[in-house]
Amino acid sequence: MIGVAVFALSGALVAREKELDLFGGIVMAFVTAVGGGTFRDLVLDVPVFWIDDSNYILIAVGAAIAALLVVRSSKYHFPRRTLLVDDAAGLALFAVLGTQKAMGQEVAIATAILMGILTGIGGGMIRDVMAQKVPLVLRSELYATVAAIGAGSYVILSFLPLPYLVQTILSIVIALVIRIGAIKWKWSLPVYPR
């Protein structure tokens, strides 16, 4: 639920950036919040997580409306960094949770990591394409790599005798710290030359 709220907020902030109306903001928030998890569930051939639990829909819609109210009722302009940090938190959280869900389906470790990456980056990719922006995952700053690190960290930690909650939190923190470092210090993979 926290991940859905965080990613929904990032979708709503992009909607504000693009000057969309309330409906556009809700759509943007919703696809950002559930897009990656929806793809993951379809690939794993399990029930899509938000179909039977309307709380996910309510949280995504609520985050979009809350973002609109805050932005409209104040002169405060959310800086681009707010969106990037919010997106980083969603990326880290969803990459780990997606890996957990895939491991619960007893898939191969590589598949579980791939499902974590897909869960982490899917909604943001849809959001950016809808906003007619080059998706973050395709830009030079570490992004999908961070999802892979978060997913891989969880897999490694799952083999250690640590409580489930500690494994989860450590994996999320590792991915979040690396993503924020990439934003702050422009860490990136090599870029193809022109």
C-alpha positions as CSV (number, residue, x, y, z in Angstrom):
1,M,0.0,0.0,0.0
2,I,2.9,2.4,0.8
3,G,4.5,1.6,-2.5
4,V,1.3,2.3,-4.4
5,A,0.9,5.6,-2.6
6,V,4.5,6.7,-3.3
7,F,4.3,5.8,-7.0
8,A,0.8,7.3,-7.3
9,L,2.2,10.6,-5.9
10,S,5.0,10.5,-8.5
11,G,2.5,10.0,-11.2
12,A,0.4,12.9,-9.9
13,L,3.4,15.2,-9.8
14,V,4.2,14.4,-13.4
15,A,0.5,15.2,-14.2
16,R,1.0,18.5,-12.6
17,E,4.2,19.1,-14.5
18,K,2.2,18.4,-17.7
19,E,-0.8,20.5,-16.6
20,L,-3.3,17.7,-16.8
21,D,-6.7,18.0,-15.3
22,L,-7.9,15.9,-12.3
23,F,-9.0,13.0,-14.4
24,G,-5.6,13.0,-16.2
25,G,-3.9,13.1,-12.8
26,I,-5.8,10.2,-11.5
27,V,-5.1,8.1,-14.6
28,M,-1.4,9.0,-14.5
29,A,-1.2,8.2,-10.7
30,F,-3.0,4.9,-11.2
31,V,-0.9,3.5,-14.0
32,T,2.3,4.6,-12.3
33,A,1.2,2.9,-9.1
34,V,0.0,-0.4,-10.5
35,G,1.6,-0.7,-13.9
36,G,4.7,-2.7,-13.0
37,G,2.9,-5.0,-10.6
38,T,0.2,-5.6,-13.2
39,F,2.8,-6.7,-15.7
40,R,4.5,-8.9,-13.1
41,D,1.3,-10.7,-12.2
42,L,0.4,-11.2,-15.8
43,V,3.8,-12.7,-16.6
44,L,3.7,-14.9,-13.4
45,D,0.1,-16.0,-14.4
46,V,-1.3,-15.1,-10.9
47,P,-4.3,-12.9,-10.2
48,V,-3.5,-9.2,-10.7
49,F,-3.0,-7.8,-7.2
50,W,-5.4,-4.8,-7.4
51,I,-8.4,-6.6,-9.1
52,D,-9.7,-8.1,-5.9
53,D,-8.6,-5.4,-3.5
54,S,-10.1,-2.0,-4.3
55,N,-7.9,-0.4,-1.6
56,Y,-5.1,-0.1,-4.2
57,I,-7.4,1.9,-6.5
58,L,-8.6,4.1,-3.6
59,I,-5.0,4.8,-2.5
60,A,-3.9,5.7,-6.1
61,V,-6.9,8.0,-6.6
62,G,-6.5,9.5,-3.1
63,A,-2.9,10.3,-3.7
64,A,-3.7,12.0,-7.0
65,I,-6.5,14.1,-5.4
66,A,-4.3,14.9,-2.4
67,A,-1.4,16.0,-4.7
68,L,-3.8,18.2,-6.7
69,L,-5.3,19.8,-3.6
70,V,-1.8,20.5,-2.1
71,V,-0.5,22.0,-5.3
72,R,-3.6,24.1,-6.0
73,S,-4.0,25.4,-2.4
74,S,-0.4,26.7,-2.1
75,K,2.0,28.6,-4.2
76,Y,4.6,25.9,-3.5
77,H,6.1,24.3,-6.6
78,F,7.4,20.8,-6.2
79,P,11.0,20.8,-7.4
80,R,12.0,18.1,-9.9
81,R,14.1,16.5,-7.1
82,T,10.9,15.9,-5.1
83,L,9.6,13.8,-8.0
84,L,13.0,12.0,-8.4
85,V,13.3,11.1,-4.7
86,D,9.6,10.0,-4.5
87,D,10.2,7.9,-7.6
88,A,13.4,6.5,-6.1
89,A,11.5,5.4,-3.0
90,G,8.8,3.7,-5.1
91,L,11.5,2.0,-7.3
92,A,13.3,0.6,-4.3
93,L,10.2,-0.6,-2.6
94,F,8.5,-2.2,-5.6
95,A,11.7,-3.9,-6.8
96,V,12.0,-5.7,-3.5
97,L,8.3,-6.5,-3.1
98,G,8.1,-7.7,-6.7
99,T,11.0,-10.1,-6.0
100,Q,9.4,-11.3,-2.9
101,K,6.2,-12.1,-4.7
102,A,8.0,-13.9,-7.5
103,M,10.0,-16.0,-5.0
104,G,6.7,-16.9,-3.4
105,Q,5.7,-18.5,-6.7
106,E,8.9,-20.6,-6.5
107,V,10.3,-19.3,-9.8
108,A,14.0,-19.4,-10.6
109,I,16.2,-16.8,-8.8
110,A,17.0,-15.0,-12.1
111,T,13.3,-14.9,-12.9
112,A,12.5,-13.5,-9.4
113,I,15.1,-10.7,-9.9
114,L,13.7,-9.9,-13.3
115,M,10.2,-9.8,-11.9
116,G,11.5,-7.4,-9.2
117,I,13.0,-5.2,-11.9
118,L,9.8,-5.2,-13.9
119,T,7.7,-4.4,-10.9
120,G,10.0,-1.5,-10.0
121,I,10.4,0.1,-13.4
122,G,7.1,-0.8,-15.2
123,G,4.8,1.9,-13.8
124,G,7.3,4.7,-14.2
125,M,7.9,3.7,-17.8
126,I,4.2,3.9,-18.5
127,R,4.0,7.2,-16.7
128,D,6.9,8.7,-18.7
129,V,5.7,7.4,-22.1
130,M,2.2,8.8,-21.3
131,A,3.8,12.2,-20.4
132,Q,5.8,12.1,-23.7
133,K,9.1,11.9,-21.8
134,V,12.1,9.6,-22.4
135,P,11.5,7.0,-19.6
136,L,13.9,7.3,-16.6
137,V,15.0,3.7,-17.2
138,L,16.5,4.6,-20.6
139,R,18.4,7.7,-19.4
140,S,22.0,7.5,-18.2
141,E,21.5,7.8,-14.4
142,L,21.3,4.4,-12.7
143,Y,17.7,3.3,-12.6
144,A,16.9,-0.2,-13.7
145,T,20.3,-1.1,-12.4
146,V,19.1,0.1,-8.9
147,A,16.0,-2.2,-9.2
148,A,18.3,-5.1,-10.1
149,I,20.5,-4.3,-7.0
150,G,17.5,-4.1,-4.7
151,A,16.1,-7.3,-6.1
152,G,19.5,-9.1,-6.0
153,S,20.1,-7.8,-2.4
154,Y,16.8,-9.3,-1.3
155,V,17.6,-12.7,-2.9
156,I,21.0,-12.7,-1.2
157,L,19.6,-11.7,2.2
158,S,16.9,-14.2,2.0
159,F,19.5,-16.9,2.4
160,L,20.8,-15.4,5.6
161,P,19.3,-16.2,9.0
162,L,17.7,-12.7,9.3
163,P,14.1,-11.9,10.1
164,Y,11.9,-11.4,7.0
165,L,11.3,-7.7,7.9
166,V,15.1,-7.0,8.3
167,Q,15.8,-8.6,4.9
168,T,13.1,-6.5,3.3
169,I,14.1,-3.2,4.9
170,L,17.8,-3.7,4.2
171,S,17.2,-4.4,0.6
172,I,15.0,-1.4,0.1
173,V,17.5,0.9,1.9
174,I,20.4,-0.4,-0.3
175,A,18.5,0.3,-3.5
176,L,17.2,3.7,-2.2
177,V,20.7,4.9,-1.1
178,I,22.2,3.9,-4.5
179,R,19.4,5.6,-6.4
180,I,19.6,8.8,-4.4
181,G,23.4,8.7,-4.8
182,A,22.9,8.3,-8.6
183,I,20.6,11.4,-8.6
184,K,22.9,13.5,-6.4
185,W,26.2,12.6,-8.0
186,K,25.0,11.6,-11.5
187,W,26.2,8.0,-11.3
188,S,25.6,6.2,-14.5
189,L,26.4,3.3,-16.7
190,P,28.5,4.0,-19.8
191,V,26.5,5.7,-22.6
192,Y,26.6,4.7,-26.3
193,P,28.8,7.3,-28.1
194,R,27.3,9.3,-31.0
